[in-house]
Amino acid sequence: MLSRTNEIIRSVTEIHLATRFTDPPFSVREFSKYYPAFQFQASTDLPAGIDGQLVVQDGRNYVFFRKGQSHVRNRFTICHEVGHAFLHVEEEAFKCDAVEHRGRDYFLHRPIKEQEADFFAAELLVPLPMLDRFVLDDLNTVKEKEHQELVRVLAEKFMVSKPCMQLRLEDLNDIRRTTAGRGVYLKRA
Ligand SMILES: [Zn+2]
């Protein structure tokens, strides 16, 4: 777990409240309305291996994302760069590769600021309390085929890639483990 987890969730929650985000998918357009200091632009000039770039200039945040990349991947990249703008204000520029399509191990070996921006993007696009509303079954008992279908449907609903949704479902399962048994305490009270 990242040491800034709570701070990141707090920032993301502020954005969700400001943009009145109550049902997926999260809208980057709505975000731009409420946060006019951000400007998003597709670019054909990003170096190989770079999917997104943040440039902070005169109090404005310019976010560039790779033209031609899939829509869901660009959404993740954009939210990742927004994360840098909120969390790492001491720096003026970031060049990033988007990794929403890679596995957990890859995430964990990235520099800490990249991990923080990844987590920010995942929370912004797929907040766990909201995901929880759409997953009624116990994920540990869902069969493989049904699980794949669940990943597909939810990835579409939240407009993220399937690997990104897969990781979010794993996170949800972890959280549920720590909140398991809450009904028992409620009954006793
Ligand atoms: Zn980054």
py3Dmol code that shows the C-alpha trace and the ligand (Angstrom):
import py3Dmol

protein = """\
ATOM      1  CA  MET A   1       0.000   0.000   0.000  1.00  0.00           C
ATOM      2  CA  LEU A   2       1.278   3.465  -0.855  1.00  0.00           C
ATOM      3  CA  SER A   3       2.039   5.780   2.058  1.00  0.00           C
ATOM      4  CA  ARG A   4      -0.047   8.516   0.413  1.00  0.00           C
ATOM      5  CA  THR A   5      -3.082   6.273  -0.205  1.00  0.00           C
ATOM      6  CA  ASN A   6      -5.453   8.237   2.047  1.00  0.00           C
ATOM      7  CA  GLU A   7      -4.322  11.564   0.634  1.00  0.00           C
ATOM      8  CA  ILE A   8      -4.858  10.303  -2.916  1.00  0.00           C
ATOM      9  CA  ILE A   9      -8.338   9.007  -2.103  1.00  0.00           C
ATOM     10  CA  ARG A  10      -9.156  12.368  -0.495  1.00  0.00           C
ATOM     11  CA  SER A  11      -8.072  14.293  -3.633  1.00  0.00           C
ATOM     12  CA  VAL A  12     -10.011  11.951  -5.896  1.00  0.00           C
ATOM     13  CA  THR A  13     -13.121  12.172  -3.708  1.00  0.00           C
ATOM     14  CA  GLU A  14     -12.976  15.970  -3.922  1.00  0.00           C
ATOM     15  CA  ILE A  15     -12.956  15.716  -7.713  1.00  0.00           C
ATOM     16  CA  HIS A  16     -15.858  13.243  -7.679  1.00  0.00           C
ATOM     17  CA  LEU A  17     -17.903  15.582  -5.481  1.00  0.00           C
ATOM     18  CA  ALA A  18     -17.045  18.664  -7.548  1.00  0.00           C
ATOM     19  CA  THR A  19     -17.928  16.964 -10.827  1.00  0.00           C
ATOM     20  CA  ARG A  20     -21.035  15.288  -9.337  1.00  0.00           C
ATOM     21  CA  PHE A  21     -19.796  11.876 -10.372  1.00  0.00           C
ATOM     22  CA  THR A  22     -22.358   9.361  -9.144  1.00  0.00           C
ATOM     23  CA  ASP A  23     -22.537   6.866 -12.011  1.00  0.00           C
ATOM     24  CA  PRO A  24     -19.895   5.521 -14.376  1.00  0.00           C
ATOM     25  CA  PRO A  25     -18.206   6.373 -16.626  1.00  0.00           C
ATOM     26  CA  PHE A  26     -16.166   9.239 -15.175  1.00  0.00           C
ATOM     27  CA  SER A  27     -16.296  12.134 -17.634  1.00  0.00           C
ATOM     28  CA  VAL A  28     -13.071  13.921 -18.541  1.00  0.00           C
ATOM     29  CA  ARG A  29     -15.212  16.591 -20.190  1.00  0.00           C
ATOM     30  CA  GLU A  30     -17.059  17.276 -16.911  1.00  0.00           C
ATOM     31  CA  PHE A  31     -13.686  17.429 -15.171  1.00  0.00           C
ATOM     32  CA  SER A  32     -12.513  20.129 -17.627  1.00  0.00           C
ATOM     33  CA  LYS A  33     -15.624  22.173 -16.849  1.00  0.00           C
ATOM     34  CA  TYR A  34     -14.928  22.250 -13.123  1.00  0.00           C
ATOM     35  CA  TYR A  35     -11.133  22.444 -13.393  1.00  0.00           C
ATOM     36  CA  PRO A  36     -10.508  25.024 -16.144  1.00  0.00           C
ATOM     37  CA  ALA A  37      -6.768  25.164 -15.355  1.00  0.00           C
ATOM     38  CA  PHE A  38      -6.438  21.854 -17.210  1.00  0.00           C
ATOM     39  CA  GLN A  39      -6.138  21.526 -20.935  1.00  0.00           C
ATOM     40  CA  PHE A  40      -6.117  18.174 -22.751  1.00  0.00           C
ATOM     41  CA  GLN A  41      -4.684  17.664 -26.169  1.00  0.00           C
ATOM     42  CA  ALA A  42      -4.009  14.698 -28.461  1.00  0.00           C
ATOM     43  CA  SER A  43      -0.447  14.703 -29.735  1.00  0.00           C
ATOM     44  CA  THR A  44       1.461  12.982 -32.510  1.00  0.00           C
ATOM     45  CA  ASP A  45       4.827  14.253 -31.237  1.00  0.00           C
ATOM     46  CA  LEU A  46       5.298  12.151 -28.101  1.00  0.00           C
ATOM     47  CA  PRO A  47       8.535  10.134 -28.113  1.00  0.00           C
ATOM     48  CA  ALA A  48       8.320   6.341 -28.516  1.00  0.00           C
ATOM     49  CA  GLY A  49       7.229   4.629 -25.301  1.00  0.00           C
ATOM     50  CA  ILE A  50       5.649   7.798 -23.943  1.00  0.00           C
ATOM     51  CA  ASP A  51       1.841   7.836 -23.776  1.00  0.00           C
ATOM     52  CA  GLY A  52       1.264  11.015 -21.842  1.00  0.00           C
ATOM     53  CA  GLN A  53       2.930  14.238 -20.832  1.00  0.00           C
ATOM     54  CA  LEU A  54       2.131  16.923 -18.289  1.00  0.00           C
ATOM     55  CA  VAL A  55       3.518  20.428 -18.633  1.00  0.00           C
ATOM     56  CA  VAL A  56       2.788  22.966 -15.906  1.00  0.00           C
ATOM     57  CA  GLN A  57       3.166  26.542 -17.069  1.00  0.00           C
ATOM     58  CA  ASP A  58       1.901  29.796 -15.529  1.00  0.00           C
ATOM     59  CA  GLY A  59      -0.539  27.945 -13.312  1.00  0.00           C
ATOM     60  CA  ARG A  60      -1.982  25.960 -16.197  1.00  0.00           C
ATOM     61  CA  ASN A  61      -1.734  22.194 -16.651  1.00  0.00           C
ATOM     62  CA  TYR A  62      -1.259  21.006 -20.204  1.00  0.00           C
ATOM     63  CA  VAL A  63      -1.908  17.291 -20.604  1.00  0.00           C
ATOM     64  CA  PHE A  64      -0.863  15.627 -23.846  1.00  0.00           C
ATOM     65  CA  PHE A  65      -1.884  12.102 -24.798  1.00  0.00           C
ATOM     66  CA  ARG A  66      -0.946   9.947 -27.760  1.00  0.00           C
ATOM     67  CA  LYS A  67      -3.114  10.317 -30.816  1.00  0.00           C
ATOM     68  CA  GLY A  68      -4.243   6.994 -32.247  1.00  0.00           C
ATOM     69  CA  GLN A  69      -4.125   5.170 -28.927  1.00  0.00           C
ATOM     70  CA  SER A  70      -7.322   3.429 -27.805  1.00  0.00           C
ATOM     71  CA  HIS A  71      -9.893   5.636 -26.089  1.00  0.00           C
ATOM     72  CA  VAL A  72      -9.789   3.705 -22.807  1.00  0.00           C
ATOM     73  CA  ARG A  73      -6.003   3.832 -22.688  1.00  0.00           C
ATOM     74  CA  ASN A  74      -6.007   7.579 -23.305  1.00  0.00           C
ATOM     75  CA  ARG A  75      -8.563   8.057 -20.527  1.00  0.00           C
ATOM     76  CA  PHE A  76      -6.229   6.277 -18.113  1.00  0.00           C
ATOM     77  CA  THR A  77      -3.228   8.280 -19.337  1.00  0.00           C
ATOM     78  CA  ILE A  78      -5.130  11.567 -18.928  1.00  0.00           C
ATOM     79  CA  CYS A  79      -6.201  10.699 -15.385  1.00  0.00           C
ATOM     80  CA  HIS A  80      -2.636   9.587 -14.573  1.00  0.00           C
ATOM     81  CA  GLU A  81      -1.315  13.003 -15.652  1.00  0.00           C
ATOM     82  CA  VAL A  82      -4.068  14.757 -13.676  1.00  0.00           C
ATOM     83  CA  GLY A  83      -2.771  12.750 -10.724  1.00  0.00           C
ATOM     84  CA  HIS A  84       0.735  14.169 -11.166  1.00  0.00           C
ATOM     85  CA  ALA A  85      -0.737  17.682 -11.288  1.00  0.00           C
ATOM     86  CA  PHE A  86      -2.583  17.148  -7.999  1.00  0.00           C
ATOM     87  CA  LEU A  87       0.102  15.168  -6.167  1.00  0.00           C
ATOM     88  CA  HIS A  88       3.459  16.325  -7.473  1.00  0.00           C
ATOM     89  CA  VAL A  89       3.060  20.064  -7.839  1.00  0.00           C
ATOM     90  CA  GLU A  90       6.726  20.646  -7.069  1.00  0.00           C
ATOM     91  CA  GLU A  91       7.643  19.406 -10.544  1.00  0.00           C
ATOM     92  CA  GLU A  92       6.847  21.131 -13.778  1.00  0.00           C
ATOM     93  CA  ALA A  93       6.891  18.330 -16.293  1.00  0.00           C
ATOM     94  CA  PHE A  94       6.263  14.616 -16.532  1.00  0.00           C
ATOM     95  CA  LYS A  95       6.631  12.231 -19.429  1.00  0.00           C
ATOM     96  CA  CYS A  96       4.932   8.931 -18.771  1.00  0.00           C
ATOM     97  CA  ASP A  97       4.202   5.574 -20.222  1.00  0.00           C
ATOM     98  CA  ALA A  98       0.673   4.397 -19.481  1.00  0.00           C
ATOM     99  CA  VAL A  99       0.619   0.964 -17.949  1.00  0.00           C
ATOM    100  CA  GLU A 100      -3.037   0.262 -17.315  1.00  0.00           C
ATOM    101  CA  HIS A 101      -2.773  -2.707 -19.647  1.00  0.00           C
ATOM    102  CA  ARG A 102       0.085  -4.367 -17.766  1.00  0.00           C
ATOM    103  CA  GLY A 103       0.063  -6.584 -14.704  1.00  0.00           C
ATOM    104  CA  ARG A 104       0.329  -5.792 -11.016  1.00  0.00           C
ATOM    105  CA  ASP A 105       4.017  -6.730 -10.840  1.00  0.00           C
ATOM    106  CA  TYR A 106       4.868  -4.118 -13.409  1.00  0.00           C
ATOM    107  CA  PHE A 107       2.971  -1.478 -11.416  1.00  0.00           C
ATOM    108  CA  LEU A 108       4.878  -2.286  -8.268  1.00  0.00           C
ATOM    109  CA  HIS A 109       8.276  -1.824  -9.872  1.00  0.00           C
ATOM    110  CA  ARG A 110       7.608   1.660 -11.135  1.00  0.00           C
ATOM    111  CA  PRO A 111       9.052   4.777  -9.440  1.00  0.00           C
ATOM    112  CA  ILE A 112       6.875   5.773  -6.497  1.00  0.00           C
ATOM    113  CA  LYS A 113       5.491   8.911  -8.177  1.00  0.00           C
ATOM    114  CA  GLU A 114       4.379   6.810 -11.144  1.00  0.00           C
ATOM    115  CA  GLN A 115       2.687   4.330  -8.805  1.00  0.00           C
ATOM    116  CA  GLU A 116       0.926   7.216  -7.055  1.00  0.00           C
ATOM    117  CA  ALA A 117      -0.317   8.633 -10.360  1.00  0.00           C
ATOM    118  CA  ASP A 118      -1.439   5.138 -11.462  1.00  0.00           C
ATOM    119  CA  PHE A 119      -3.391   4.672  -8.247  1.00  0.00           C
ATOM    120  CA  PHE A 120      -4.890   8.155  -8.592  1.00  0.00           C
ATOM    121  CA  ALA A 121      -6.086   7.321 -12.118  1.00  0.00           C
ATOM    122  CA  ALA A 122      -7.527   3.956 -11.073  1.00  0.00           C
ATOM    123  CA  GLU A 123      -9.431   5.544  -8.170  1.00  0.00           C
ATOM    124  CA  LEU A 124     -10.630   8.438 -10.315  1.00  0.00           C
ATOM    125  CA  LEU A 125     -12.004   6.165 -13.049  1.00  0.00           C
ATOM    126  CA  VAL A 126     -13.122   3.224 -10.909  1.00  0.00           C
ATOM    127  CA  PRO A 127     -13.726   4.198  -7.261  1.00  0.00           C
ATOM    128  CA  LEU A 128     -14.057   1.005  -5.225  1.00  0.00           C
ATOM    129  CA  PRO A 129     -17.256   1.979  -3.336  1.00  0.00           C
ATOM    130  CA  MET A 130     -18.930   2.566  -6.717  1.00  0.00           C
ATOM    131  CA  LEU A 131     -17.570  -0.668  -8.174  1.00  0.00           C
ATOM    132  CA  ASP A 132     -18.897  -2.463  -5.097  1.00  0.00           C
ATOM    133  CA  ARG A 133     -22.445  -1.457  -6.096  1.00  0.00           C
ATOM    134  CA  PHE A 134     -22.120  -3.329  -9.378  1.00  0.00           C
ATOM    135  CA  VAL A 135     -20.576  -6.533  -8.027  1.00  0.00           C
ATOM    136  CA  LEU A 136     -23.190  -8.382  -6.034  1.00  0.00           C
ATOM    137  CA  ASP A 137     -21.508 -11.776  -6.081  1.00  0.00           C
ATOM    138  CA  ASP A 138     -18.686 -12.974  -3.887  1.00  0.00           C
ATOM    139  CA  LEU A 139     -15.758 -12.772  -6.299  1.00  0.00           C
ATOM    140  CA  ASN A 140     -14.159 -15.846  -4.751  1.00  0.00           C
ATOM    141  CA  THR A 141     -17.047 -18.045  -5.829  1.00  0.00           C
ATOM    142  CA  VAL A 142     -17.541 -16.677  -9.353  1.00  0.00           C
ATOM    143  CA  LYS A 143     -16.515 -19.173 -12.044  1.00  0.00           C
ATOM    144  CA  GLU A 144     -13.743 -18.238 -14.484  1.00  0.00           C
ATOM    145  CA  LYS A 145     -16.048 -17.764 -17.478  1.00  0.00           C
ATOM    146  CA  GLU A 146     -18.483 -15.589 -15.500  1.00  0.00           C
ATOM    147  CA  HIS A 147     -15.561 -13.644 -14.096  1.00  0.00           C
ATOM    148  CA  GLN A 148     -14.280 -12.837 -17.592  1.00  0.00           C
ATOM    149  CA  GLU A 149     -17.781 -11.694 -18.574  1.00  0.00           C
ATOM    150  CA  LEU A 150     -17.984  -9.539 -15.445  1.00  0.00           C
ATOM    151  CA  VAL A 151     -14.627  -7.922 -16.319  1.00  0.00           C
ATOM    152  CA  ARG A 152     -15.837  -7.239 -19.866  1.00  0.00           C
ATOM    153  CA  VAL A 153     -19.174  -5.712 -18.845  1.00  0.00           C
ATOM    154  CA  LEU A 154     -17.710  -3.576 -16.056  1.00  0.00           C
ATOM    155  CA  ALA A 155     -14.766  -2.413 -18.201  1.00  0.00           C
ATOM    156  CA  GLU A 156     -17.326  -1.175 -20.719  1.00  0.00           C
ATOM    157  CA  LYS A 157     -19.474   0.489 -18.063  1.00  0.00           C
ATOM    158  CA  PHE A 158     -16.555   2.343 -16.467  1.00  0.00           C
ATOM    159  CA  MET A 159     -14.822   2.884 -19.840  1.00  0.00           C
ATOM    160  CA  VAL A 160     -11.493   1.393 -18.815  1.00  0.00           C
ATOM    161  CA  SER A 161      -9.446  -1.446 -20.289  1.00  0.00           C
ATOM    162  CA  LYS A 162     -10.134  -5.019 -19.222  1.00  0.00           C
ATOM    163  CA  PRO A 163      -6.722  -5.374 -17.484  1.00  0.00           C
ATOM    164  CA  CYS A 164      -7.461  -2.189 -15.523  1.00  0.00           C
ATOM    165  CA  MET A 165     -10.862  -3.562 -14.447  1.00  0.00           C
ATOM    166  CA  GLN A 166      -9.288  -6.897 -13.568  1.00  0.00           C
ATOM    167  CA  LEU A 167      -6.923  -5.114 -11.130  1.00  0.00           C
ATOM    168  CA  ARG A 168      -9.762  -3.062  -9.649  1.00  0.00           C
ATOM    169  CA  LEU A 169     -11.776  -6.226  -8.992  1.00  0.00           C
ATOM    170  CA  GLU A 170      -8.763  -7.707  -7.203  1.00  0.00           C
ATOM    171  CA  ASP A 171      -8.559  -4.519  -5.106  1.00  0.00           C
ATOM    172  CA  LEU A 172     -12.277  -4.752  -4.348  1.00  0.00           C
ATOM    173  CA  ASN A 173     -11.876  -8.342  -3.248  1.00  0.00           C
ATOM    174  CA  ASP A 174      -9.027  -7.329  -0.910  1.00  0.00           C
ATOM    175  CA  ILE A 175     -11.096  -4.539   0.618  1.00  0.00           C
ATOM    176  CA  ARG A 176     -14.077  -6.853   1.080  1.00  0.00           C
ATOM    177  CA  ARG A 177     -11.869  -9.262   2.990  1.00  0.00           C
ATOM    178  CA  THR A 178     -11.107  -6.556   5.561  1.00  0.00           C
ATOM    179  CA  THR A 179     -14.759  -5.487   5.841  1.00  0.00           C
ATOM    180  CA  ALA A 180     -16.131  -9.038   5.929  1.00  0.00           C
ATOM    181  CA  GLY A 181     -18.387  -9.753   8.884  1.00  0.00           C
ATOM    182  CA  ARG A 182     -19.670  -6.182   9.204  1.00  0.00           C
ATOM    183  CA  GLY A 183     -23.253  -7.561   9.213  1.00  0.00           C
ATOM    184  CA  VAL A 184     -22.471  -9.491  12.370  1.00  0.00           C
ATOM    185  CA  TYR A 185     -21.503  -6.335  14.243  1.00  0.00           C
ATOM    186  CA  LEU A 186     -24.557  -4.502  12.955  1.00  0.00           C
ATOM    187  CA  LYS A 187     -26.816  -7.275  14.236  1.00  0.00           C
ATOM    188  CA  ARG A 188     -25.217  -7.180  17.674  1.00  0.00           C
ATOM    189  CA  ALA A 189     -25.529  -3.399  17.997  1.00  0.00           C
TER     190      ALA A 189
END
"""
ligand_1 = """\
1
ZN
Zn 3.534 9.482 -14.770
"""
view = py3Dmol.view(width=600, height=400)
view.addModel(protein, "pdb")
view.setStyle({"model": 0}, {"cartoon": {"style": "trace"}})
view.addModel(ligand_1, "xyz")
view.setStyle({"model": 1}, {"stick": {}})
view.zoomTo()
view.show()
